[in-house]
């Protein structure tokens, strides 16, 4: 039977004066309490318990146990079952006993075991410039098909091949066109055909006919770059106008090693952009030559020439004096020998095979007696040898022309050199980016300047052909 706890109060109630827990009383009880106590009998004494200190929670006990060594635990009294029934303490990582067998160390990873190699990163796709360089470096040994890019819109097929295969002689390209070996979308191509983006150009094997590329020479490249820069009449970020000297070919051909197109290689930029030709001048014609510095500028300038938005004025020294001081020459021109690249042109009838219409305005600026004339030409079309053929057609060939001027039948005054006296004096063309007119004039070449001085011609004299119609 469970006993009630003693009530606080006086003696006999279990208060401070009570002797409970201190052994049996020394004498009989006294007072009224004695009667009550006597009726119940004496209270049994409690057994003496050893004092072990204040009780602690199971968690504190577990933490203290974790700090003890094995030999110290043996000296302590084991935990009572009542304490063992307490709520399980939180898991605590205990320190290992000295006598406990240590855990075996983890075996190191094998480094000599074969591993599956990681897949190599995909190589970046070559740029279009790199593809063209590779194609031009080793010309195809078989038939290949080229796709016209958007920035090649409007290019003539022969110039398209020149741009794609710089090592291929221009005469070889013309031979391919003439023999019908080039095909545009399956149809036989002509040299004057214009290309459109997306068209396919079929090219026959070229390897056996290709010339080995000229090895690059830093010293020569520097000299070529300085020479080209000395010719610049006008330049901006999109285009430049060169003063092409007499005797320098614009493009390469049979036996032609030094030419403008090759010299422009020395001006190739870090991005691979090389200045590009957009029109041509004959080898012995001096004066303004436009060069594009980007593909976009080349395409835009070429369209200006095709649409006749570019105005050109040429100066020439001709044999004799024309009866009509100002006039218009409109004919059809065709090659005498179609198989020759630089064949002589002749006047043809309308409808003749291979004939093209040619239109030129001219005006006589000055004359030297009845022997020589300073004539200014304004071509509307741009046919091969157009001005030279038209000058011969009206009976006044250009002095020094090896194809149309018979020097044996003309006694030239002393000091006049037997060189072609033809200068691309002035060109006006819309700028490829802004559309504003670019107006550039070239000075007389040395042999023409000498003739002008001998004949008393003033290069600053008014040129009446400027007012000639544009079509």
Buried (B, 14 or more C-beta within 10 A) or exposed (E): EEEEEBEEEEBBBBEEEBEBEEEEBEEEBEEEEEEEBEEEEEBEEEEEEEEEEEEEEBBEBBBEBEEBEEEEEEEEEEEEEEEEEEEEBEEEEEEEEEEEEEEEEEEEEEEEEEEEEEEEEEEEEEEEEEEBEEBBEEBBEEEBEBEBBEBBBBBBBBBBBBBBBBBBBBBBBBBBBBEEBBBBEEEEBBBEBBBEEEBEBBBBBBEEBBEEEEEEEEEEBEEBBEBBEEBEBBEBEBBBBBBBBBBBBBBBBEEBEEBBBBBBBBBEEEEEBBBBBBBBBBBBBBBBBBBBBBBBBBBBBBBBBEEBBBBBBBBBBBBBBBEEBBBEBEBBBBBEEEEEBBBBBBBBEEEEEEBBEBBBBBBBBBBBEEBBBBBBBBBBBBBBBBBBBBBBBBEBBBBBBEBBBEBEEBEBEEEBBBBBBBBBBBBBBBBBBEEEEBEBBBBBBEBBBBBBEBBEBEBEEEBBBEEBEEE
